[in-house]
């Protein structure tokens, strides 16, 4: 059921609009008078612009002491630090926050059969898939689990959020590995910007067959920049089924998917150091732009916060060991190496971070060395020289000229969109 919807390409919802919209939906779906215990699952700092802070605070204000737990949907990411909680969730007691441990604190709701995986992948894969969530969701005694997040084009599932927040954000290592690999093996270009994808079908199967006992309610935002680069909340959709996701994804397709007239020869992407400290996240600069860059073109990534490859020590070591190369090369390495075969999300990430040999990728990192960058198959660029050349501080998305008078296409935050050539 859809309890609230407000969205459009030219709408700009204020924080007050969002808080009032959520409270209107909660009055209908789970009134405070009849709700005893609430868990909220918002995003972590990597979705800083999602407006999850506003919505989570509104939920805390609505339920007061009945909202007992907040578990950021970390997936494989690092737990949130105190300063990140203060920045993204100001005014909320840190004692409410719980860290998801993706390798341990797990409950398996059911198994999606291999026959179904084979069907949705077009015969590419045929393993079964465990529908896992953090144990707290099952054993916490909640009569409401409020999942908050941002819908935006996504490389693994087509559009992020909805039940991905649950089965991946609070999921386990096997489920995360296999879902990532399913998306990569099926083909990123066939998935990004599509509401219907193999991974989405698998998660919907899990929702329909195994998760009906979880009292889930989804609050989904759509965020996009205007021509000057100012961010606006274009929509809020709240419901307990699929309709809220369908409406949010349809709006996201309109406001987050940029189609350029011709392939781009040079693309410069900036990674905000508050959000991007690893290529695990920073490679949104690669896969969100890959469909727009010309053969023989150039992608330059300015990453002042970049200090590592993976946000998990094991995955970081695998990235360093195998590097970012073409899909056939990575698939061959999976077949030949057990460590990669047992960490399929790392293999998927290596595929996503490749240009497939079509264009060059240069990273200008804040902390990683030239040797480290080049060891994984990328080119190295000096951070300060690169920033001086492109003078990005006053630029918004679109075409510009660098200090040499050469044209480039600038993207201020790759997490907010998807770029393709018409």
C-alpha positions as CSV (number, residue, x, y, z in Angstrom):
1,X,0.0,0.0,0.0
2,X,1.1,3.6,-0.7
3,X,0.7,5.8,2.3
4,X,2.3,9.0,0.9
5,X,3.6,10.3,-2.4
6,X,4.8,13.7,-3.4
7,X,7.2,14.1,-6.3
8,X,7.9,15.7,-9.7
9,X,10.7,16.9,-11.9
10,X,10.5,20.5,-10.8
11,X,9.5,20.0,-7.2
12,X,11.8,20.9,-4.4
13,X,10.7,19.5,-1.0
14,X,11.9,21.3,2.1
15,X,13.1,19.5,5.2
16,X,9.8,20.5,6.8
17,X,7.9,19.0,3.8
18,X,9.7,15.7,4.3
19,X,9.2,15.6,8.1
20,X,5.5,16.3,7.7
21,X,5.1,13.8,4.9
22,X,6.7,11.0,6.9
23,X,4.6,11.8,9.9
24,X,1.4,11.8,7.8
25,X,2.4,8.3,6.5
26,X,3.2,7.0,10.0
27,X,-0.1,8.1,11.3
28,X,-1.7,5.9,8.7
29,X,0.7,3.0,8.6
30,X,1.8,2.7,12.2
31,X,0.3,5.2,14.7
32,X,2.4,5.9,17.7
33,X,-0.4,5.0,20.0
34,X,-0.5,1.4,18.8
35,X,3.2,0.9,17.9
36,X,5.4,-0.5,20.7
37,X,8.9,-0.9,19.3
38,X,10.5,0.6,16.2
39,X,13.7,-0.1,14.3
40,X,14.9,2.4,11.7
41,X,17.3,1.4,8.8
42,X,18.7,4.5,7.1
43,X,21.8,4.7,4.9
44,X,25.3,5.5,6.1
45,X,27.5,8.5,5.3
46,X,27.9,7.2,1.7
47,X,24.3,8.5,1.1
48,X,24.9,11.7,2.9
49,X,22.7,13.7,0.5
50,X,19.7,11.3,0.8
51,X,17.8,13.4,3.3
52,X,17.8,10.4,5.6
53,X,18.9,12.5,8.5
54,X,15.8,14.7,8.3
55,X,13.5,11.6,8.0
56,X,15.2,9.6,10.7
57,X,15.0,12.6,13.1
58,X,11.3,13.0,12.2
59,X,10.8,9.3,13.0
60,X,12.6,9.7,16.4
61,X,10.4,12.7,17.2
62,X,7.2,10.8,16.2
63,X,7.8,7.6,18.2
64,X,10.1,9.1,20.9
65,X,11.3,6.3,23.3
66,X,9.5,3.6,21.2
67,X,12.2,4.0,18.5
68,X,14.8,1.9,20.2
69,X,17.3,1.1,17.5
70,X,18.8,2.7,14.4
71,X,20.9,0.4,12.2
72,X,22.5,2.1,9.2
73,X,22.4,-0.1,6.1
74,X,26.2,-0.6,5.9
75,X,26.4,-3.7,3.7
76,X,30.2,-4.1,3.4
77,X,31.0,-0.5,4.5
78,X,32.7,0.6,7.6
79,X,30.6,1.4,10.7
80,X,29.7,5.0,11.1
81,X,32.0,7.1,13.2
82,X,30.7,9.5,15.9
83,X,31.6,12.5,13.8
84,X,29.7,11.0,10.8
85,X,26.6,10.4,12.9
86,X,26.8,14.0,14.2
87,X,27.0,15.3,10.7
88,X,24.4,13.1,9.0
89,X,22.1,12.6,12.0
90,X,22.4,15.7,14.2
91,X,20.3,15.7,17.3
92,X,19.9,12.0,17.6
93,X,21.3,10.0,20.6
94,X,24.3,7.9,19.5
95,X,23.2,5.2,21.9
96,X,20.4,4.3,19.5
97,X,22.8,3.4,16.7
98,X,23.8,-0.3,16.0
99,X,26.5,-1.5,13.6
100,X,25.7,-4.2,11.1
101,X,28.3,-7.0,10.9
102,X,27.9,-8.5,7.5
103,X,30.0,-11.6,8.2
104,X,28.4,-12.7,11.5
105,X,25.1,-11.3,12.9
106,X,22.9,-13.0,10.4
107,X,19.6,-14.8,10.1
108,X,18.7,-16.7,7.0
109,X,15.0,-16.2,6.1
110,X,15.1,-18.6,3.2
111,X,16.9,-19.8,0.0
112,X,16.1,-18.5,-3.5
113,X,16.6,-21.7,-5.6
114,X,19.3,-22.0,-8.2
115,X,16.7,-22.7,-10.9
116,X,15.3,-19.2,-10.4
117,X,18.8,-17.6,-10.5
118,X,19.4,-19.5,-13.8
119,X,16.1,-18.2,-15.2
120,X,16.6,-14.5,-14.4
121,X,20.3,-14.5,-15.4
122,X,19.5,-16.0,-18.8
123,X,21.4,-19.2,-18.0
124,X,24.7,-17.4,-17.1
125,X,24.6,-18.5,-13.4
126,X,22.8,-21.2,-11.5
127,X,23.8,-21.0,-7.8
128,X,21.2,-20.6,-5.0
129,X,20.9,-17.4,-3.1
130,X,20.4,-17.0,0.7
131,X,18.0,-14.3,1.8
132,X,19.8,-13.1,4.9
133,X,19.2,-10.1,7.2
134,X,20.8,-8.9,10.5
135,X,19.5,-11.0,13.4
136,X,18.1,-7.9,15.1
137,X,15.4,-7.6,12.4
138,X,14.0,-11.0,13.3
139,X,14.7,-11.3,17.0
140,X,14.3,-7.7,18.1
141,X,10.5,-7.8,18.7
142,X,9.7,-4.9,16.4
143,X,6.3,-4.1,15.2
144,X,7.7,-1.6,12.7
145,X,10.9,-1.6,10.7
146,X,11.2,1.7,8.9
147,X,13.6,1.5,5.9
148,X,14.8,4.9,4.8
149,X,16.8,5.6,1.6
150,X,17.4,7.3,-1.7
151,X,16.4,5.8,-5.1
152,X,19.1,6.5,-7.7
153,X,20.4,4.6,-10.8
154,X,22.6,1.7,-9.6
155,X,25.1,-0.6,-11.3
156,X,24.1,-3.8,-9.6
157,X,20.4,-3.7,-9.4
158,X,19.3,-0.9,-11.8
159,X,18.0,1.5,-9.2
160,X,19.1,1.5,-5.6
161,X,17.1,1.0,-2.4
162,X,13.8,-0.5,-1.4
163,X,14.4,-4.2,-0.4
164,X,18.1,-3.8,-1.3
165,X,18.4,-1.7,1.8
166,X,17.3,-4.9,3.7
167,X,18.9,-7.9,1.9
168,X,22.1,-6.1,1.0
169,X,22.3,-3.2,3.5
170,X,21.8,-5.6,6.4
171,X,22.6,-8.8,4.5
172,X,25.4,-11.4,4.8
173,X,28.6,-12.1,2.9
174,X,27.2,-14.9,0.7
175,X,24.1,-12.9,-0.3
176,X,26.1,-9.8,-1.0
177,X,28.8,-11.6,-2.9
178,X,26.4,-13.5,-5.1
179,X,24.0,-10.6,-5.8
180,X,26.9,-8.4,-6.9
181,X,28.3,-11.1,-9.1
182,X,24.9,-11.8,-10.6
183,X,24.6,-8.1,-11.7
184,X,28.2,-8.0,-13.0
185,X,28.0,-11.2,-14.9
186,X,24.6,-10.2,-16.5
187,X,26.2,-7.0,-17.7
188,X,26.2,-3.6,-16.1
189,X,25.0,-1.8,-19.3
190,X,21.9,-4.0,-19.4
191,X,21.0,-3.1,-15.8
192,X,21.8,0.5,-14.9
193,X,18.7,2.7,-15.1
194,X,16.4,-0.2,-15.5
195,X,13.7,-0.9,-12.8
196,X,13.5,-4.6,-13.7
197,X,16.8,-6.5,-13.4
198,X,17.9,-10.0,-12.4
199,X,19.1,-8.8,-8.9
200,X,15.8,-6.9,-8.3
201,X,13.8,-10.0,-9.3
202,X,15.8,-12.1,-6.8
203,X,15.2,-9.6,-4.0
204,X,11.6,-9.4,-4.8
205,X,11.4,-13.2,-4.8
206,X,12.9,-13.1,-1.3
207,X,10.5,-10.4,-0.2
208,X,7.4,-12.3,-1.5
209,X,8.5,-15.8,-0.2
210,X,10.4,-15.1,3.0
211,X,10.0,-11.6,4.4
212,X,6.3,-11.1,4.8
213,X,6.5,-11.5,8.6
214,X,8.9,-8.5,8.8
215,X,6.8,-5.3,9.5
216,X,8.6,-3.3,6.8
217,X,7.7,0.2,5.7
218,X,9.8,2.0,3.0
219,X,10.4,5.8,2.9
220,X,12.2,6.6,-0.4
221,X,13.6,10.0,-1.6
222,X,14.7,11.1,-5.0
223,X,17.5,13.8,-5.1
224,X,18.9,15.7,-8.0
225,X,20.9,18.8,-8.7
226,X,19.7,21.8,-10.7
227,X,21.7,23.5,-13.4
228,X,23.7,25.4,-10.9
229,X,24.6,22.3,-8.9
230,X,22.2,22.9,-6.0
231,X,20.6,19.8,-4.7
232,X,16.8,19.4,-4.5
233,X,14.6,16.6,-3.1
234,X,12.4,15.9,-6.0
235,X,10.2,13.3,-4.3
236,X,9.2,11.3,-1.2
237,X,7.3,8.0,-1.6
238,X,6.3,5.9,1.4
239,X,4.7,2.5,1.4
240,X,4.9,-1.2,2.4
241,X,4.9,-2.7,-1.0
242,X,6.5,-2.2,-4.5
243,X,4.4,0.8,-5.6
244,X,6.5,3.3,-3.7
245,X,9.7,2.0,-5.3
246,X,8.2,2.0,-8.8
247,X,7.1,5.6,-8.4
248,X,10.4,6.7,-7.0
249,X,12.4,4.9,-9.7
250,X,10.3,6.4,-12.5
251,X,11.0,9.9,-11.1
252,X,14.7,9.1,-10.6
253,X,14.9,7.9,-14.3
254,X,13.8,11.4,-15.3
255,X,15.9,13.5,-13.0
256,X,19.1,11.4,-12.4
257,X,19.7,10.0,-15.9
258,X,21.6,12.4,-18.2
259,X,21.9,11.5,-21.9
260,X,24.5,13.4,-23.7
261,X,24.3,14.1,-27.5
262,X,27.6,12.5,-28.4
263,X,30.3,10.4,-26.6
264,X,32.4,12.4,-24.2
265,X,36.1,12.6,-24.9
266,X,37.2,13.8,-21.5
267,X,35.3,13.4,-18.3
268,X,36.4,14.9,-14.9
269,X,34.7,13.5,-11.8
270,X,35.1,14.9,-8.3
271,X,34.8,12.7,-5.2
272,X,33.8,14.5,-2.0
273,X,36.2,13.3,0.7
274,X,33.3,13.1,3.2
275,X,31.7,10.3,1.1
276,X,34.5,8.7,-0.9
277,X,37.6,7.3,0.8
278,X,38.0,4.1,-1.3
279,X,37.7,3.0,-4.9
280,X,35.1,0.5,-3.7
281,X,32.8,3.6,-3.5
282,X,34.7,6.0,-5.6
283,X,34.4,3.8,-8.7
284,X,30.9,5.2,-9.1
285,X,33.0,7.6,-11.2
286,X,33.7,4.8,-13.6
287,X,30.5,2.8,-13.9
288,X,28.1,5.7,-13.7
289,X,29.9,7.4,-16.7
290,X,31.1,4.4,-18.7
291,X,28.1,4.5,-21.1
292,X,28.8,8.1,-21.9
293,X,32.6,8.1,-22.6
294,X,34.0,7.7,-26.1
295,X,36.2,4.9,-27.2
296,X,39.7,6.2,-26.7
297,X,38.4,8.8,-24.3
298,X,39.7,9.8,-20.9
299,X,38.2,9.7,-17.4
300,X,40.0,11.7,-14.7
301,X,38.9,11.2,-11.1
302,X,39.8,13.8,-8.5
303,X,39.7,12.0,-5.1
304,X,41.2,14.0,-2.2
305,X,39.9,11.6,0.4
306,X,41.1,8.4,-1.4
307,X,43.2,6.3,1.0
308,X,42.4,2.6,0.2
309,X,40.8,0.4,-2.4
310,X,38.3,-1.7,-0.4
311,X,36.5,-0.9,2.8
312,X,37.0,-4.4,4.0
313,X,40.6,-5.6,4.6
314,X,40.0,-8.9,2.7
315,X,38.4,-7.2,-0.3
316,X,41.1,-4.5,-0.3
317,X,43.8,-7.1,-0.6
318,X,41.9,-8.8,-3.5
319,X,41.7,-5.5,-5.4
320,X,45.4,-5.0,-4.9
321,X,46.1,-8.5,-6.0
322,X,44.0,-8.7,-9.1
323,X,43.4,-5.1,-10.2
324,X,40.7,-3.6,-12.5
325,X,40.7,-5.3,-15.9
326,X,38.2,-6.4,-18.5
327,X,35.3,-8.7,-17.8
328,X,36.8,-11.8,-19.6
329,X,40.1,-11.3,-17.8
330,X,38.3,-11.1,-14.4
331,X,36.0,-14.0,-15.1
332,X,39.0,-16.1,-16.0
333,X,40.7,-15.1,-12.7
334,X,37.5,-16.2,-10.8
335,X,37.7,-19.6,-12.4
336,X,41.3,-20.0,-11.6
337,X,41.5,-18.6,-8.1
338,X,39.6,-19.7,-5.0
339,X,40.1,-16.5,-3.0
340,X,38.3,-14.6,-5.7
341,X,35.7,-17.3,-6.2
342,X,34.9,-17.1,-2.5
343,X,34.5,-13.3,-2.6
344,X,32.4,-12.7,-5.7
345,X,31.4,-9.2,-4.7
346,X,35.1,-8.3,-5.1
347,X,35.1,-9.9,-8.5
348,X,32.0,-8.0,-9.5
349,X,33.6,-4.7,-8.3
350,X,36.7,-5.4,-10.4
351,X,34.4,-5.7,-13.4
352,X,32.5,-2.5,-12.6
353,X,35.7,-0.6,-12.1
354,X,37.0,-1.4,-15.6
355,X,36.7,0.6,-18.8
356,X,36.7,-2.7,-20.6
357,X,39.7,-1.4,-22.5
358,X,37.7,1.4,-24.2
359,X,39.1,4.5,-22.4
360,X,41.8,5.4,-19.9
361,X,41.2,6.0,-16.2
362,X,43.4,8.3,-14.2
363,X,43.1,8.8,-10.4
364,X,44.3,11.8,-8.5
365,X,44.3,10.5,-4.9
366,X,44.8,12.3,-1.7
367,X,46.7,9.5,0.1
368,X,47.3,6.5,-2.2
369,X,50.7,6.5,-3.9
370,X,51.5,6.5,-7.6
371,X,52.7,2.9,-7.3
372,X,49.5,1.8,-5.6
373,X,47.3,3.4,-8.2
374,X,49.2,2.0,-11.1
375,X,49.4,-1.5,-9.6
376,X,45.6,-2.0,-10.0
377,X,45.6,-0.9,-13.7
378,X,44.9,2.8,-13.4
379,X,46.9,5.9,-14.4
380,X,48.1,8.2,-11.6
381,X,47.6,12.0,-11.6
382,X,49.0,14.5,-9.1
383,X,46.1,15.8,-7.0
384,X,47.1,19.4,-6.7
385,X,48.2,19.8,-10.4
386,X,44.9,18.2,-11.5
387,X,42.8,20.5,-9.3
388,X,44.7,23.5,-10.6
389,X,44.2,22.4,-14.2
390,X,40.5,21.9,-14.0
391,X,39.6,24.6,-11.4
392,X,36.6,22.6,-10.2
393,X,35.7,24.6,-7.1
394,X,33.2,26.9,-9.0
395,X,31.9,24.4,-11.5
396,X,28.6,22.5,-11.9
397,X,27.8,19.5,-14.0
398,X,28.4,20.0,-17.7
399,X,30.9,21.2,-20.3
400,X,33.8,23.5,-19.3
401,X,37.3,24.6,-20.4
402,X,40.5,23.7,-18.4
403,X,43.4,26.1,-17.8
404,X,44.8,25.0,-21.2
405,X,41.6,25.9,-23.0
406,X,40.7,22.2,-23.6
407,X,37.1,21.1,-23.2
408,X,36.0,18.6,-20.5
409,X,32.7,17.4,-19.1
410,X,32.5,17.8,-15.3
411,X,30.5,15.7,-12.8
412,X,30.4,17.0,-9.2
413,X,29.1,13.8,-7.6
414,X,28.7,10.6,-9.5
415,X,26.6,9.0,-6.7
416,X,23.7,11.3,-7.7
417,X,23.2,10.1,-11.3
418,X,23.9,8.1,-14.4
419,X,25.3,9.3,-17.7
420,X,24.9,7.8,-21.1
421,X,25.2,8.8,-24.7
422,X,21.9,9.0,-26.7
